[in-house]
Amino acid sequence: MTDVAASFAGRSLWQDAQRRLFANRAAVVSMIVLAVIAVASVFGPMFLPWAYDQIDWDRMQALPPDFATGHYFGTDSVGRDLLARTLFGGRVSLTIGLLATAVAMVIGVGVGTVAGYM
């Protein structure tokens, strides 16, 4: 009788939410794209030949991508590498997003705790 009861054991809310999330292909693809962007923003600048604030004096105008010089997105009008600047901007955006989420959670948990107590 315990085998029958075990076969009908319900799923938790977390398991049900996880099953529904992974059944949604758009959500899974979005999570993968976001993870790739986050990893590229955090670790990508370490592998680039140009820093985000380094000026290439030979390319002092907005030029298209040039793989020979390592400017994979090209340069801006001052000669700075656009890929390095894009990845650095991604770091800043991720930091702001995580900080805003943490602040919202602290405020939300605090208000929820007070509301539940009262």
N, C-alpha and C positions, 0 to 999 in steps of 0.2 A: 504494500500500500504506500510505502514511502517513495517508491520509484515513480508512482503515478503523481504524487504530490510534487515531487521534484521536477517532473516534466512540465507541470503547469505553474511553476514558480514565476511570479511576475518580474518584470524588469523594473529597475529603479528609474527615477525621473532622469538621472544623468545618462543612463544607458539609452533611454528612449530619445533624449535630445541628441546624443551622439549619433545614433542610428539615423535620425532624420537629417542631421547636418551632413553626414557623409553620403546620404542618398541624393542630396542636391548638388549636381555637378558644377553649377555656377559658383556655389559657395566654396567648393573644394578648389576649383581653379583659381578663384580669388585669393584664397589662403596661400596657395603656392606662389602666386605672383607677388603677394605682399611679403612673403618670406624671402623670396629672391631679392626683392628691392631692399629689404632690411639688411640682409647679409652683404649685398653689394655696397650699401651705404656705409656699413660699419667696417668691413674689411677691404673694400675695393681701393681706397686711397693708398693703402700700404704697397700695392703692386703697380702703381702708376709711376711713370718717369717724371711727372711734373707735379709740384705742389699746387694747392688751390690759389696761393698768392704769388707764385713765382712767375716772373715775366719773361717771355721768350722775345728777346730784343730783335730777332730776325723776322718775327711775324707780328709786327705792331699794328695790324689792322684785322678786321673781322674776316678771317679766311675760312674756307671750307675744311672738312676733315682731311688730314694728311697722315697716313699710317707710317710713312717713313720717319717723320719727326716725333711720332707718339701722340699727336693731337687727334684723338679718335673722334671727338665731336667738333673739332676745329678750335679756333681761338676767338676771343672777343676783340673789341677795338683797342684794347690796351696790350694785347698779346698774352693774356692768361688762358690757360687750358680750360675749356668748357666742361669736359668730363669730370675733371677734378673738382671744379666748382659745383657741378650738379650733385656729385656724391657727398660733398661737404654739406650742401644744403639739405640733402636727405638726412644726414645725421642730425642737423638742427631740428628738422621737422619731426623726426622720430622722438627726439628728446622732449620737445614741447608736447607732443601727443601723450607720451608716457607720464610726464609731469602733470598734465591736465587731468588724465585719468586717475592718477594717485590722489590728487586734491579732491576730485569729485567723489572718489570712494571714501576718503576720510570724512568729508562733510556728510555724505549720504549715510554712512554707518553711524556717525554721531547723531544725526537727526533721527534716524530709525531707532537707535537705542533709546533716546529720550522719549520718543513717541511710544515705543513699546512699554517703557517703564511707567509712563503716565497713564 
